Amino acid sequence: MTQPIVEHVEKIADVRNSFADAVGRAKYGNGATVLTSRGKRVAAIVSIDLYERALEALGITTLPAPPKEK
C-alpha cells in the first residue's frame, strides 16, 4: 500500500516567495503543493517520481518542448 501524500495548498503569489520550500517538500518529503489562483486549484508541484509514475499509469508519453526563441 502506498503512503498518503501530505497536501499543502498555497496561492501562486505566496509560492513565488517560497518556491524553494515547495520544491523541497516535493523532492525530500512526502508532500505536494497545490497551487491556487482566485481560490481554484490550478496546478501542483510534486516529486518527479510521482509525476513519472502517474504518466506511466495513465499511459501518457511526453515530448520535449521546442527551445524558446531568444
Secondary structure, DSSP 4 states (H G I P E B T S, - for coil): -PPPPEEEEEEHHHHHHTHHHHHHHHHHSSEEEEEEETTEEEEEE--HHHHHHHHHHHT----PPPPPP-
